[in-house]
């Protein structure tokens, strides 16, 4: 009996010691996608990654980049005329007729809800004149956003060996796009009437996560034979928002399961807090009593961490201001750097709250030197007086010498 009791105690102790290992193993999501990345929308921190920088074919999630470029380079009420090339596109379409005119806004809904490949070409040709020129614009924008391992050759994602991206790059691009209010509005819309020249219908958003996961508010799915299933998905719960990319999945069911696992992991295992507010005054820039301004934080700053971590977050103001005015309002003059448990974890730019004009007078120009004191201007006075009296003595001595020489001359003759 005693031996059985000992065995049971040892077994319980063994199980207890292994529970943390099981908990850790279960904390990481199990995804079938060959490439995946999950990012906190506010902090930009990566919460999960699987082959994040490996190249994959994106298929129609390409249209995220197409849409944000269109929003930044056109008006929603612009009329876009469909070309023969747009009319002839394969795959998902909104059945545009050659010569048909639609507003940019309508085409953007057709692009993102119904994944219209014809709408993508019409948008590209309207903005850049050709698909090739628009692709150059896409690659330029991607590089600006830090998506350095991507290359795009068309606006709709139809397969091309030279058209590729990575889970990390696609998440960066999509996070940027979600900062645009109109883009957000479009990608979370479930249905919208469509009135075309040859097609009268209702557009249904084909993103399955909108209907199958609480809080999903975007963004786009894709599929080609080569890319397989792809998705960029975002969701919001309370004051937290996540965005992730999954690439190369075999089935639509996998899209739902992997997306759910990824989002659950982000919401259940992390929290995000704000540590700096946009426009918060943290310092000042002073050249003189008249030439000065406050220094403020350029944007909100967040940090994401595991609840078990409870990091000690501290910040330091680091100014690198121009040597002298003029300095326009909004000029970057340094950064507010953040440290978690002594390690640098990020920073946010510091900008001038107001303008510092050029000095209006010589005196103001002198005063912008912080070591300058008004009484410094009196320092040359003693030297000037000494010089004046020395000069006067020299002149008087010369005059006396000339008089003495004249007298000597008269006495001699």
C-alpha positions as CSV (number, residue, x, y, z in Angstrom):
1,X,0.0,0.0,0.0
2,X,2.8,2.4,0.9
3,X,4.6,1.6,-2.3
4,X,1.5,2.4,-4.4
5,X,1.1,5.7,-2.5
6,X,4.7,6.6,-3.4
7,X,4.2,5.6,-7.0
8,X,1.1,7.8,-7.2
9,X,2.9,10.8,-5.6
10,X,5.8,10.4,-8.0
11,X,3.4,10.2,-11.0
12,X,1.5,13.3,-9.9
13,X,4.8,15.2,-9.4
14,X,6.0,14.1,-12.9
15,X,2.8,15.3,-14.5
16,X,3.0,18.5,-12.6
17,X,6.5,19.2,-13.8
18,X,5.5,18.4,-17.4
19,X,2.4,20.7,-17.5
20,X,4.4,23.8,-18.3
21,X,6.0,22.0,-21.2
22,X,2.6,21.0,-22.6
23,X,1.3,24.6,-22.0
24,X,4.2,26.0,-23.9
25,X,3.8,23.5,-26.8
26,X,0.1,24.4,-27.1
27,X,0.8,28.2,-26.9
28,X,2.2,28.2,-30.4
29,X,-0.4,27.9,-33.2
30,X,-0.2,25.0,-35.5
31,X,-0.7,26.2,-39.1
32,X,-0.5,24.2,-42.3
33,X,0.3,27.2,-44.4
34,X,3.9,27.2,-45.7
35,X,4.4,30.8,-44.9
36,X,2.8,32.8,-42.1
37,X,3.2,36.0,-40.1
38,X,1.1,37.6,-37.3
39,X,1.7,41.3,-36.3
40,X,0.1,43.5,-33.8
41,X,-1.5,46.3,-35.8
42,X,-0.7,49.1,-33.3
43,X,2.9,48.2,-32.2
44,X,4.0,46.6,-35.4
45,X,5.6,43.8,-33.4
46,X,5.8,40.3,-34.8
47,X,4.0,37.7,-32.7
48,X,4.4,34.7,-34.9
49,X,6.3,33.8,-38.0
50,X,6.9,30.8,-40.3
51,X,9.2,31.3,-43.3
52,X,8.5,35.0,-43.0
53,X,11.0,36.1,-45.7
54,X,10.5,33.2,-48.1
55,X,9.1,34.1,-51.5
56,X,5.6,32.9,-52.4
57,X,3.1,33.7,-55.2
58,X,0.5,36.0,-53.7
59,X,-2.5,35.6,-56.1
60,X,-5.2,38.1,-55.4
61,X,-3.9,39.5,-52.1
62,X,-1.8,41.6,-54.6
63,X,-5.0,43.7,-54.8
64,X,-4.3,45.2,-51.4
65,X,-1.4,47.1,-52.8
66,X,-3.4,48.0,-56.0
67,X,-6.2,49.4,-53.9
68,X,-4.1,51.6,-51.6
69,X,-2.1,53.0,-54.6
70,X,-5.4,53.8,-56.3
71,X,-6.8,55.6,-53.1
72,X,-3.6,57.7,-52.9
73,X,-3.4,58.6,-56.5
74,X,-7.0,59.3,-57.6
75,X,-10.4,60.6,-56.5
76,X,-13.3,58.3,-55.7
77,X,-15.5,60.1,-58.2
78,X,-13.1,59.9,-61.1
79,X,-14.6,58.1,-64.1
80,X,-12.6,55.1,-65.3
81,X,-13.1,53.7,-68.8
82,X,-12.6,50.0,-69.4
83,X,-10.1,49.0,-72.1
84,X,-10.1,45.9,-74.3
85,X,-7.3,44.4,-72.1
86,X,-9.3,44.9,-68.9
87,X,-12.4,43.3,-70.6
88,X,-10.4,40.2,-71.5
89,X,-9.1,39.3,-68.1
90,X,-9.6,35.8,-66.7
91,X,-10.7,34.5,-63.3
92,X,-12.9,36.6,-61.0
93,X,-14.5,39.6,-62.7
94,X,-17.2,42.2,-62.4
95,X,-17.8,41.7,-66.1
96,X,-16.8,45.1,-67.3
97,X,-17.7,45.9,-70.9
98,X,-15.1,47.5,-73.2
99,X,-15.7,51.2,-73.1
100,X,-17.8,51.0,-69.9
101,X,-17.3,53.8,-67.5
102,X,-17.4,53.3,-63.7
103,X,-16.3,55.5,-60.8
104,X,-13.1,54.7,-59.1
105,X,-15.0,54.0,-55.9
106,X,-17.2,51.3,-57.6
107,X,-14.2,49.7,-59.1
108,X,-12.4,49.5,-55.8
109,X,-15.4,47.7,-54.3
110,X,-15.4,45.4,-57.3
111,X,-11.7,44.9,-56.8
112,X,-11.7,44.0,-53.1
113,X,-15.1,42.3,-52.6
114,X,-15.5,40.3,-55.7
115,X,-11.8,40.2,-56.5
116,X,-12.4,41.6,-60.0
117,X,-9.3,41.1,-62.2
118,X,-10.9,43.3,-64.9
119,X,-11.3,46.1,-62.3
120,X,-7.7,45.8,-61.3
121,X,-6.5,46.3,-64.9
122,X,-8.9,49.2,-65.5
123,X,-7.6,50.9,-62.3
124,X,-4.0,50.4,-63.3
125,X,-4.4,51.8,-66.8
126,X,-6.4,54.8,-65.5
127,X,-3.7,55.8,-63.0
128,X,-0.5,54.9,-64.9
129,X,-1.5,54.5,-68.5
130,X,-0.4,50.9,-68.7
131,X,0.0,47.8,-66.6
132,X,3.8,48.0,-66.9
133,X,3.9,51.5,-65.6
134,X,1.5,50.7,-62.7
135,X,3.7,47.7,-61.8
136,X,6.7,50.1,-61.4
137,X,4.6,52.2,-59.1
138,X,3.7,49.1,-57.1
139,X,7.3,48.1,-56.7
140,X,8.3,51.6,-55.7
141,X,5.6,51.8,-53.0
142,X,6.5,48.4,-51.7
143,X,10.1,49.4,-51.3
144,X,9.0,52.6,-49.5
145,X,7.1,50.5,-47.0
146,X,10.1,48.2,-46.3
147,X,8.8,45.3,-48.4
148,X,12.2,44.6,-50.0
149,X,11.7,41.0,-51.0
150,X,8.7,41.5,-53.2
151,X,8.3,42.1,-57.0
152,X,5.0,42.8,-58.7
153,X,4.3,42.7,-62.5
154,X,0.5,43.1,-62.5
155,X,-2.2,44.7,-60.3
156,X,-4.4,41.6,-59.9
157,X,-2.1,38.7,-58.9
158,X,-2.7,36.5,-61.9
159,X,0.3,34.1,-62.1
160,X,3.7,35.3,-63.4
161,X,7.0,33.7,-62.3
162,X,8.3,37.2,-61.5
163,X,5.3,38.2,-59.4
164,X,6.0,37.3,-55.8
165,X,6.1,38.5,-52.2
166,X,6.7,37.2,-48.6
167,X,4.5,36.9,-45.6
168,X,6.4,39.7,-43.9
169,X,6.3,42.0,-46.8
170,X,2.6,41.4,-47.4
171,X,1.8,42.1,-43.8
172,X,3.7,45.4,-43.9
173,X,1.8,46.5,-47.0
174,X,-1.5,45.5,-45.6
175,X,-0.9,47.1,-42.2
176,X,-0.1,50.3,-44.1
177,X,-3.2,50.1,-46.2
178,X,-5.4,49.6,-43.1
179,X,-4.3,53.1,-41.9
180,X,-6.5,54.5,-44.7
181,X,-10.1,54.9,-43.5
182,X,-11.7,54.3,-46.9
183,X,-9.6,51.2,-47.4
184,X,-10.9,49.9,-44.0
185,X,-14.4,50.7,-45.0
186,X,-14.2,48.8,-48.3
187,X,-12.5,45.6,-47.0
188,X,-15.0,45.1,-44.1
189,X,-18.1,45.6,-46.4
190,X,-20.0,42.4,-46.8
191,X,-22.3,43.3,-49.7
192,X,-22.8,46.1,-52.2
193,X,-25.1,46.5,-55.2
194,X,-23.4,46.5,-58.6
195,X,-24.8,48.3,-61.6
196,X,-22.8,47.5,-64.7
197,X,-23.3,47.9,-68.4
198,X,-23.6,44.1,-68.9
199,X,-23.9,42.9,-65.3
200,X,-26.5,43.8,-62.6
201,X,-25.8,42.0,-59.4
202,X,-24.8,42.3,-55.7
203,X,-21.2,42.0,-54.8
204,X,-20.5,39.6,-51.9
205,X,-17.2,39.9,-50.0
206,X,-15.5,36.5,-50.6
207,X,-13.3,36.8,-47.5
208,X,-14.7,33.9,-45.5
209,X,-13.2,35.1,-42.2
210,X,-15.7,38.1,-42.2
211,X,-18.4,35.6,-41.4
212,X,-16.6,33.0,-39.3
213,X,-14.5,34.9,-36.7
214,X,-15.5,37.5,-34.2
215,X,-14.0,40.9,-34.9
216,X,-12.6,40.3,-38.4
217,X,-12.6,43.6,-40.3
218,X,-10.5,42.6,-43.5
219,X,-8.7,42.2,-45.7
220,X,-8.3,39.9,-48.8
221,X,-8.1,36.3,-50.0
222,X,-6.4,34.9,-53.1
223,X,-6.0,31.7,-55.2
224,X,-4.2,30.5,-58.3
225,X,-3.0,27.0,-59.1
226,X,0.6,28.0,-58.4
227,X,0.0,30.2,-55.3
228,X,-2.7,27.9,-53.8
229,X,-4.8,29.6,-51.1
230,X,-3.6,32.9,-49.6
231,X,-5.1,35.4,-47.2
232,X,-4.3,38.6,-45.4
233,X,-6.7,38.7,-42.4
234,X,-7.2,41.4,-39.7
235,X,-9.4,41.4,-36.6
236,X,-10.1,43.8,-33.7
237,X,-11.2,43.0,-30.2
238,X,-11.6,45.7,-27.6
239,X,-8.6,48.0,-28.0
240,X,-6.4,45.4,-29.7
241,X,-6.0,44.8,-33.4
242,X,-4.1,42.1,-35.2
243,X,-3.1,41.5,-38.9
244,X,-1.6,38.4,-40.4
245,X,-0.7,36.8,-43.7
246,X,-1.0,33.1,-44.6
247,X,0.4,31.8,-47.9
248,X,0.3,28.5,-49.8
249,X,-2.5,26.5,-48.2
250,X,-4.2,23.6,-50.0
251,X,-7.9,24.1,-49.1
252,X,-10.4,26.8,-48.2
253,X,-11.0,25.0,-44.9
254,X,-7.3,25.3,-44.1
255,X,-7.7,29.1,-44.7
256,X,-10.3,29.2,-41.9
257,X,-8.5,26.9,-39.5
258,X,-5.1,28.6,-39.9
259,X,-6.5,32.1,-39.7
260,X,-8.5,31.2,-36.6
261,X,-5.4,29.5,-34.9
262,X,-3.2,32.6,-35.8
263,X,-5.7,35.1,-34.5
264,X,-6.6,33.1,-31.3
265,X,-2.9,32.9,-30.5
266,X,-2.4,36.7,-30.8
267,X,-5.4,37.6,-28.8
268,X,-5.0,35.0,-26.1
269,X,-1.3,35.2,-25.4
270,X,-0.4,38.9,-25.7
271,X,-1.5,42.4,-24.7
272,X,-0.7,45.8,-26.0
273,X,-0.3,49.0,-24.1
274,X,0.2,52.6,-25.1
275,X,3.3,54.3,-23.7
276,X,3.3,57.6,-25.6
277,X,0.6,59.8,-27.0
278,X,0.7,61.7,-30.2
279,X,1.4,65.4,-29.6
280,X,2.5,64.8,-26.1
281,X,5.0,67.5,-25.0
282,X,8.2,65.9,-23.7
283,X,10.9,68.6,-24.0
284,X,11.6,72.1,-25.5
285,X,14.0,73.6,-27.9
286,X,15.4,76.9,-26.8
287,X,17.8,79.2,-28.6
288,X,16.8,82.4,-26.7
289,X,13.8,83.9,-24.9
290,X,12.2,84.7,-28.2
291,X,13.5,81.8,-30.3
292,X,12.0,78.6,-28.8
293,X,9.3,76.0,-29.1
294,X,8.0,72.8,-27.5
295,X,9.1,69.4,-28.7
296,X,6.3,66.8,-29.0
297,X,5.8,63.1,-29.9
298,X,5.1,62.6,-33.6
299,X,2.8,59.5,-33.1
300,X,1.4,57.1,-30.6
301,X,3.7,54.4,-29.4
302,X,2.6,50.9,-28.3
303,X,4.4,47.9,-26.9
304,X,3.1,44.3,-27.1
305,X,4.1,41.7,-24.6
306,X,3.1,38.5,-22.9
307,X,1.1,39.1,-19.7
308,X,3.6,36.9,-17.8
309,X,6.4,39.2,-18.9
310,X,5.2,42.4,-17.3
311,X,8.1,44.5,-18.7
312,X,9.6,47.6,-17.0
313,X,9.2,50.2,-19.8
314,X,11.3,53.4,-19.6
315,X,11.9,56.2,-22.1
316,X,14.7,58.7,-22.8
317,X,14.5,61.9,-24.8
318,X,17.3,62.1,-27.4
319,X,17.5,65.5,-29.1
320,X,19.5,66.1,-32.3
321,X,18.3,69.6,-33.2
322,X,19.7,71.8,-36.0
323,X,22.5,74.1,-34.9
324,X,20.5,77.3,-35.5
325,X,17.1,78.6,-36.8
326,X,15.1,78.8,-38.9
327,X,13.3,75.6,-38.1
328,X,9.8,74.9,-39.5
329,X,7.1,73.4,-37.3
330,X,7.0,69.6,-37.5
331,X,10.8,69.3,-38.0
332,X,12.2,66.0,-36.6
333,X,14.6,67.0,-33.9
334,X,15.3,63.7,-32.2
335,X,13.6,60.7,-30.9
336,X,11.9,59.3,-27.8
337,X,13.6,55.9,-27.2
338,X,12.0,53.1,-25.2
339,X,13.6,50.4,-23.1
340,X,12.1,47.2,-21.8
341,X,14.1,45.8,-18.8
342,X,17.0,47.9,-20.0
343,X,17.0,46.7,-23.6
344,X,16.0,49.2,-26.4
345,X,12.7,48.1,-28.0
346,X,11.9,51.0,-30.3
347,X,11.5,54.7,-30.6
348,X,9.2,57.4,-32.0
349,X,10.3,60.6,-33.7
350,X,10.2,63.9,-31.8
351,X,9.1,67.0,-33.8
352,X,8.9,70.7,-33.1
353,X,5.4,71.9,-32.0
354,X,5.9,75.3,-33.6
355,X,8.1,77.3,-35.9
356,X,11.4,78.9,-34.8
357,X,12.0,81.8,-37.3
358,X,15.4,83.1,-38.3
359,X,16.8,85.8,-35.9
360,X,15.4,89.2,-36.7
361,X,18.5,91.2,-35.5
362,X,22.2,90.8,-34.9
363,X,21.5,90.8,-31.2
364,X,19.1,87.9,-31.5
365,X,21.6,86.1,-33.7
366,X,24.2,86.4,-30.9
367,X,21.7,85.3,-28.3
368,X,21.0,82.0,-29.9
369,X,24.4,80.9,-28.5
370,X,23.5,79.5,-25.1
371,X,26.8,80.6,-23.7
372,X,26.3,84.2,-24.8
373,X,25.8,86.9,-22.1
374,X,24.8,90.5,-22.9
375,X,27.8,91.9,-21.0
376,X,30.1,90.0,-23.4
377,X,29.7,93.0,-25.7
378,X,31.5,95.2,-23.1
379,X,34.7,93.1,-23.2
380,X,36.3,94.9,-26.2
381,X,35.8,98.4,-24.5
382,X,39.0,98.3,-22.4
383,X,41.0,97.3,-25.4
384,X,39.5,100.0,-27.5
385,X,40.3,102.6,-24.8
386,X,43.9,101.4,-24.4
387,X,44.3,101.6,-28.2
388,X,42.9,105.0,-28.3
389,X,45.2,106.4,-25.6
390,X,48.2,104.6,-27.1
391,X,47.4,106.1,-30.5
392,X,47.0,109.5,-28.9
393,X,50.3,109.3,-27.1
394,X,52.1,108.3,-30.3
395,X,50.6,111.2,-32.1
396,X,51.5,113.7,-29.3
397,X,55.1,112.2,-29.2
398,X,55.4,112.6,-32.9
399,X,54.2,116.2,-32.8
400,X,56.6,117.1,-29.9
401,X,59.5,115.5,-31.9
402,X,58.7,117.6,-34.9
403,X,58.6,120.8,-32.8
404,X,62.0,119.9,-31.2
405,X,63.5,119.2,-34.6
406,X,62.3,122.6,-35.9
407,X,63.8,124.3,-32.8
408,X,67.1,122.6,-33.3
409,X,67.2,123.6,-36.9
410,X,66.6,127.3,-36.1
411,X,69.3,127.3,-33.4
412,X,71.8,125.7,-35.8
413,X,71.4,128.3,-38.5
